[in-house]
C-alpha cells in the first residue's frame, strides 16, 4: 500500500505514507495543535502521540486541558517520581503509581521511612529528569519474558501484577524513560520535557493492594498541572483547606471529639455540636412533613435471615457488624430499608394508598477499615436522612422528580451548588437485566423531564439498583457525595411486597431509596469546611454572646440574657473580669455572629451594642429590636 487514509480530528480525510505517526499526521494538519496535545485517540482508544497509524483510522487529540489529558500528564509525572526514588534510594521496589483526582501517587517498599526532607531530594532529582527531556518509549513483551525481566530487576510487585493478569493476556506493555522501565498500559506524554509544574505533598502508609493482610508500603502523594499558575492556585487551595479542616475547627469551636478511648470512627458531639446537629435534623423533619413523608423508626439489629433475604448478607456482609442473642444471629443495620419494608408489609395496601413515603433519621453502623476513617467524613456510626418511597410504576417519574426538586431546594438553603451523576449496574449486583433496564430508564426519563444535565458513572450503582448521585461543591470547589436516589425493582420482589390494583389483582410496587443531605455527620463536616466554621446566622450554635465591660454591669447583663433567650435566640454570656478587647477577640475566634457589648451607655439607656463577627458595629439598639432582627434573618430557613 503506497498510502493510508486517515480521518483527522476535524472530520476531514487525508492520505499519508504507511507508518506515519500521530505526531507526523498532526504536524502536517495543524502543527500548533501539538503544543497542548498530550496524547491521542485512535478509533476511540487512547494512545501515545508516537503511535503509528493504520489505514482507515479515525484520529482525535487529547488536550492537556481535558480531564483525561491532565490524568495522563499526572501519570507520566508519577513515573518520573518513581525513577527519581530509585535513583536516590537504590533497592526501593515500586508497586503501583496511578493518577488520581487531585494528582498522583506511587507505592514503594523500602527499608527505611521516607522523611519530609527526602521529598525535597526527590523533587530535585525529578527536575533534573524533566530538564533532560527523556522520551517516553513504549515496547511490548511476551508475558513470560516481561515477568523474567522484572524478576531480574528485583521488582516482585511487577511480577505479581503480570502473573495475576487474565490467562488470555499474552503480551504486556512497558514504558521507559532515561533508563527507568515500568509496567504500564499507557498512554504517556511524549517526553519528560513536557512536564511543567509538579509538587510532592506527603508520605502515607498503604497496604499492598489495599489488603491489611499484605505488607505495608510507603505511598508518596504528589500533584501536577499543565502550568505553574494552576499549580500555585491548587497549593493555595490546599493551604486554605488546612485552615478549614473540620477536625481542627471541631476542636477549636468545641463541636465534637473523636476519642481513642471510645474508638475510632465514633463521634462524640459536644453541646454546641449537638445544637448544630439538632438544627439540621429539625429542619429535615419540618421539610419532610411538608412533602407528605411519614416518620418511622426501626430497630438497630435485625435477624440475619432478613439480611440474607435482602441480599446484604451476600453482597454487603464485609461492611456489617453481627452479634448473637440466645443462639440467634443478628445483623446490626448498615441501612434502614428492611424495617421500612416490614412496615409496608404489615397490612394490605391498595393502589389508592400509594405513594407511601417513609422517613427515618436512622442511625446505622458500617464496618469501615481504620485507614479510610476521616473525621466526620468517614465514620463507623452515622445517621442518615433516609427515606423509602413505595409507589406504582406510573407514579415513579413524578416521585423521582419531586426528590430531585427537594435536593435542589436543600442545596440552595444550605448554600451549595451541585453536579449530578447516573451510576449504573455494578458487577456485584442482584436482579434481572430487565429490572435494571427499567430502573435505569426511569431515572434517565425523570432527569430529562426535569431538565437536568448529568454524567454517567459506569458500574457504581447500589447492588440492588441504579442511582442518581448529587455531588455538592463547597467553597473550595471540592465535590462531596451527599444526596442520592436509588431505583429498586428487586427488593420489593424479594420481600414479596404488593398492592391491590384497580383490577383487584396483586401488583408489585417499585421502591425508591433516597437521602437528601446523606449522612448527617458527613454533611456537618462539609458544612464546617464550606463556611470555615463561620456558620450562617440560622445555623450558628451560638448566635450571640453578651460581653460586659466590667463586673458592675453583670446584673443588667443577666436581665438582658434572659430576655434574649426568651425570644428564642441562642445566646451565651461572657461576664469574666477580662478586658473587653480580649473577650471580643475570643468571640471572633469562636466565629459567633454577634457580640453584644454592655457598658455604662447601654445600661443607662436599656440597650445593647451589637458588633458583628466581621468587626462592623451596629450601634446601640433595644433588646427587642435586636431579637427581631435575628428572627427576621432566620425566618426563611427555620
N, C-alpha and C positions, 0 to 999 in steps of 0.2 A: 504494500500500500504506500503510494507516494505521499498522500496527505490524509490527515484525520479531520473530521468535522466536529466542532465544539460549539455548545450553546453557552454564550457569555452571560455574566450576571444581569445585563440589561435585556436579555432575551434574544439578542441578535446572534447570528451564526457567523462562524469564522473557520477557516481552514489553516492547519499547521502541519509541520513535518512530524512524523511519528517520534515519540519520545519527548515531545515538548513538555515542560513542567508548568505547574500553575503559575509560578512567578514569571516565566517567559511569556506565557499567554497574556497575562495581565499587563506586562510591560509594553507589549505591542498594542494593547487596547487602550488603557488609561494608566500610565505609569504612576501618576500621583496617588492612585488608589492604594498602592503598596505601602505608602507612608503610615497608614493606620491599619492596614490589614495584618492580622495576627495569624490567621490560618484560613482554610477554605472548606467548602463542602462540595464533594463530587457526587452527584446523584443523591444528595441528601445525607451523605456520610462525611463526617468531619475528618480532614486530612491536613498534613503539612503543606506549606507552600512549595516545597521541593518535590511533591509527588508528581510523577509523570501522568499525562492524560491519555485516555484511550478514545477511540473513535465513538462518537455518539454521547460522550459525557456532557452533562449539564453542570455548569460551574457557578458557584456562589462564593462570595467573600465573607469572612467572619471578621468584623471590625473590633478593634480593641475596646471601643466604647460600649459594645454589647455585653450582655451578661455572660454569654458563652466565651467571648473574646477575653474578658477580664479573668475568667476562670482558667483559660488556657495559659495566659500570662503568669498567673499566680502558681500554677502547677509547674511551669518551667522554672520559676524562681525557687520552688521547693527543691528541684533537682540541683540547682546551683548551691543551695544551702547544704544539701547532703554531701556534695563534693567538697565544700569548704570544711565541713565537720570531719570528714575522713582525712583531709589534708592536714588538719591541725591535731586531730586525735587518732593516730594510727590504731587500727584494731577495732574502731567503732563499727558496729554492724547496723545496717539500715533495714528498716521494716517496711512501712508504707508511708507515703507522703502526698496526700491529695490536696486539692484546693477545697476550701470551704467558703461559706457565705461571706465571712469577714476577712478572708485571707488564705492561709495555708498552714500546714504543719508537717513535720516529719518525725517518726518514732525511731529511736536509736537504742541499742543495747551497748553500754559502755561501763567499764569497771569503776568509774568514779562519777559523782554527781556533777552535772554542768552548773557552774556558778554564773551570776549575772555578768561578771566581767568576761566570762567565756563568750557570751553573746556578742560583746563588742569585738572580740578577736574574730569570731565567725563572720560578722558583718564586714570587717576589714578585708578578710580573705575573699568574701563574695564580691566586693567591689573590684578586686583585682581580676577575678574571673570574668566579670562583666566587661571590664576595660579591655580584656584580651580578645573579645568578640569571637569566642569559640562557636562554631556552627553546631547546632543540634543535628545529629546524624542518626537516622533510623536504619536498623537492619533486622532481618528475620532469621531465626534459627529453628531447626527441628527441636521439638520439645526436650528430648533426652540430651541433646547437645547443649541446650541452654541450661539444663539442670547441672550438667557437668561443669559448665563454665562458671556458674555461681558457686558451686561446691568448691571448686579450685580456688576461688577468690575469698573463701571463708564467709559466705553470705547465706547462712542456713534459712533465714526467713524468706529469701527469694526462692530457694529450693522448695520450701514448703508450699509457697504460693503456686508455683508451677505444678507441683505434684498434685495439688488439690483441684486443678482445672478439670473440667469435664473430659471424659475419655476421648471424645471425638475431636478435641483440640490437638492438632498435630504440630503446629508451629506457633512460636511466640515472638513478639517484637521487643527489641531492646533499643534504648536511646543512649547515645554517648555524647559528651562534650568535654573537651580538654583532658581526655584520658579517663574521665569518670564514666561508668556504664551502669545503667539501671534497667530493670524490668519495667516496661511501660507500654500501654497500647497507643499512647499519644492522643491527639497531635500535640506538637510543641511549636514554639516560636522558631524562627529560622536561625537566630544567633543569640548568644548571651548579651551581645551589644544592644539588643532591642529592649533590655531591661533598664528602666529609667528611675524608678522610685520604689524602695522597699524598706522595711524595718522589722527587726526581730523583736518580739514582745515579751515573752516569758517562757519558762520551762515548767512542765507539769508531769505527773506520773500518769501512765496509761497501760492497762493490761494488753498484752498481745491479743489482737482480735476481739478486744472488749470483754474477754472472759477472765474473771477473777481467779480462775484455777490456773491460768497461764502466767508466764513471767511478767513482772512489772518492768516496763520500758520507760525511757525518758522522752517526752514529747516537747519539741521546740515549736512554739507558735510564732508566726510572723504574718505580715500583710504586705501587699504590693499594689501599686496603681500605675496607670499609664503616665501620669505626670506628678511632679513634685508638689504642685498645688493641691491635687486630690489627696495625696498622702498627708500633707500638712493639715488639711481640713479634717481628715479622718482621725489623726492623732489628737487634734483639738477636741473632737467629739469623745475620744476615749478619756481624756482628762476630765471633760465635763461629766461623763458617765461615772467616773470615780467619785466626783463630788455628790452625784445624785444617787449613789449606791444605796438601795433601800435598807440594806443590812446596817450600814453606817448611820443613816438617818433614823432607822428604827431605834437604835440605842440613844442617839442624841435627843430625839424627840420623845423618848420614853413610851414607845408604842408597843414593842414586843421584844421577846428574847427567845433564843434557841439555846437551851441549857444541856450540856453533856450529861448531867446527872439525870435529866428526864429522857434524853435520847435524841439522836439526830433526826431531822425531818419532822419534828413535833413542835408546834409553835405554842408559846405561852404568851397570851395577849395581856398587856398591862391596861390599867384603866383607860388611858387615852386611846390606845389601840382598839379597845373594846367599844368605845364610843364611836370611833370611825367605822368599825365593822357594823355596829347596830344601825348607823345612819344608812349605810348601803343596803343592809337587809330590810330595813323598814321601807325604804324607797321601793325595793323589789316587791315586797308584799302588796303595797298600795297599787303599783302599776300592773301587777298580775291580776288583782281583783278587778281592776277597771276593764281588763281584757277577757273576762269570763273564765279565769282559771280557778279551780278549787284546790284549797290547801289540803295536803295529805301528809302522812308521816309513816315510815316503815321502820322495822327493827334493824339493828346493826348486824345481826347474824341471821342466816337462813340455812336450812338443811342443805348439805352438799348435793343431795339428789336434785334440788331445784337448779343449782348451778350446772349440773350435768345436763339437765333438760334444756337449759338456755344455750348451752354451748360454751359458756365461760370456763367450765372445768377443763375442756379440751383445748380451748384457744386463748385463754387468759389466765390460766392457773398460776403461771410463774409470777404474776403480778398480784396474787391474792394471798391473804393470811387465812389459815384454817385452825380450828380448835375442836375439841371433843367434849361433849357433855353426855354423861351417862352412857358411854359407848356409841353415841351418835355423832357423826362428823358434821360440822357446821362450817360454812364459809363466811368470813367477815366481809360485808358487802364492799365491792370496789365501785359499784354503780347502783342506782336506785330503781332501775326499770322493773325488776322482778316483783317487788311489793306492789307497784302500780298496776301491773297486770293482774295480780291476785285481787286487788280492789275491784278492777273492772269485772273480773270473773265471778265476783261474789253474788251476782244476781243476773237475771236475764235482761239483755239490753235490746232496745228497739232502734230502728233507724232514726226514729224521732228524738232519741236521746243524744244522738251524735251531732257534732263532735263533742267528745268529753276531753277536758284539759285538766290533767292532774299536775299540781306544782308542789315541789318539796325543796326546802333548803336542807338538803340531805348531806349529812357527814359521811364520808366514805374513807376507806383505807386502801392504799396500794403499796405493794412491796417494791419500793424503789431502791436501787443499789446506792451505797453511800457516795460513790463517785459522781453521781448525777444530781445529788441533792444540792439545792442552791437557795438559801434564804427562804422567802415566801414563794419563790417562783417554782420550785420543785420540792414537794414535801411528801410525807407518808400519810398524813391525815389532813383532809381538807373538806370544805363544804361547797357543794355546787348548787347553783340556782337551777335545779334540774326540773324539767317538765316532760311529760309524755302525753301526746295527743293521739287519741284513737278516733278514727273517722272513716267514712266511706270513701272509696276511690274517687267518687265525683267531688268530694269536699277537699281532696288533697291539695289541689292547686291554690285554693283560697287560704288554706291554713299555712302552707309554706310561705306564701306572700305576706301574710299577716305577721309571721315570725320575723321575716326579713325586715319588715317595716318597724317592728318592735326593736330589733337590733339597731337599726339606723337612728331611731329616737333615743335609745340609751346612749349610743356613742356621742350624739350631739349634746346630751345633758352632761356627760362627764368630760366632754372636751376633746374627743378623739376623731381623727379621720381613719378610714379603714379600706382594705382591699379584700377581694373575695376570690376563693378558690373552690373548684369542684374536685373532691377527692374520690377516686374511683376504686373499683374492686381490688383488694389485696390478694396475694397468693393464698394466704391462710384465711379462709372465709367459709361461711355456710350459706345454704340457699341455692336455688336453681339459677341457671343463666337467665331464664325468662323473668324471674323475680328481680334480679339485679338490673336487667334492662328496663323493666317497668319503673323501678325506683329511680334509676339514673335519669330516665326520660322525664319523670315527674319533676325532679329538681331543676333540670335544664329548662323545662317549659315555664315553671314559676319564675325563674330568674329572667327569662326572656320577657315574660309578661310584665315584670316589674322594671324592665329597662336596665337590668344590672349587667355590667361587664364583669367577666371572671376569667381566671386562668385554670387550666386543667392540671391537677396534681395526681399523676398516674399512680395507682396502686396504694394510696394512703387512706382509703376508706376504713370504716369500722368493719370488724369481721362479719357483721350481720347486715351491713347496708352501706351505700354510698352516702356522702355528706357534703354539705356546703360549709366551708370554713371561712370565718370572718377574721382577718388579721388587722388588728388596730395598729396605728402608727403613733408613737409618742413624740415628745418634743424634740428628741434627737433623731427622729425619722427611723427608729428601730421598729421592727414588726413583732407583734405578740399575738399568739393564737389564744383567742378567748371564746367568742360565740361560735356555735356550730348547730347545724340542722341535719339530722340523720334520718333517712327514709328507710323504713324497715317493713318488708313483707314477710320476713322469716320467723321472728319471734311470735307474732300472733298465731302462726301456723303451729309452732312447737308447743304453745300453751293452749291451743285449741280455743282461741278467743273467737267470739261470734256475736252477731246481732241479727234480729229478726227484720228482714226487709219488707218492703211494701207488698211483696208477693207472698208473705207469710212463711218464707223459707229462711234457713240459716245462711248467713254470709260472713265472710272473713273481713274484719276491719284492717286498715293499714295503721301502723304506729309511727309517729314522728318522735324521735328523741331530740331534745334541744336544750341548750343553755344560752343565756343572753350575755352575762358577764363571765360565765365559766366558773372556775374555782375562785371563791371569794378571796382566799389568801393570795393567790396569784394576781388577781385583779388589784388587790390592795398594794402589792409590790409594784405593779406597773404604775398605779396612781401616784405612789410616793415618788418614784423616779421621774414621772412625767411633770409633776409640779415641784420637784425638788423639795418636797415636804411643805411647801407654802400652799396649802390646800385652798380651794375656793371657800368663801365665807360659809356656805351652807354645809360643807364637808369638814370644816375645821373642828377638831375635837374640842379645842378651847377657842371660842370666838372673841373673847375679850378678857383682859386682866386689869384689875384695879391696882393702881400704884399710888401709895401715899407718900407725900413729900417728907413728913416727919410723923412721929408717933401720935401727936395731938389730933391728927385727922382720922385716926382709926375708928372712933365711934361713928363719925359721919360715913366713913368708908363701909362699915358693916351695914349701915342702913341702906346705902346705895347698892351694895352687893345683893341684899335681899330683894330689892325692887327689880333689879335687872334679872336675877334668877327667876323671880315670879313671872316675869314676862316671857319666860321660855328661852332665854339666851344662855348659852353655855359660857359661864364666867368663873374666873378664879381670882384670888387676891394675892398680892404681894405686899404685905404690911411690915416687912422686915425693916430693921433700923439700918438701912443701907442708903447710899447716895442715890438720888433719883436717876442720874445718868447710868449708873451701874445696873439698876433694875430695868431700865428701858433697853439697854443692850442685851440683857439676858432674855427679855421677852422677844426681842427681834430674832435672837438666835433660836428661840423656840418657835419662830415663824407664826406667832399669834397675830391675827388680823388687826386687832385694835388694842391699844394701850390707853387706859383711862386714868388720867392724872388727876389727883385730888390734893389741892393746896388751899391757901387762905382764900383766894378769889372764888374758887369753886364751892367751898363750904359756905361762905357768906352769901353767895347767890343761889345756892341749892342746885348747882350744876356739876358737870364733869367736863374735862377737856380731852376729847378723843384724839389719838395720834395713830395713824396707820403704820403698818409694818414697813412701808417704803419710806417712812420718815415724814410724810405730809401731816401737818397739824390742821385739824378741822375747826379749831376754836372752841370756846366754851358753849355747850348746849345743855338743854334739860335732859334729865334721865329718860323721860318718856319719848322725847324727840329721838334720842339715840336708839332706844329699843325699837321704835317704829321704823327707823332707817334699816336696822339689821333685819327685821322681819320682812320688810318690803323687798330687800335684796335677795332673800332666801325663798320668797313665796313661790316662785315658778319651779323650784327644784324640790321642795319638801312635800 
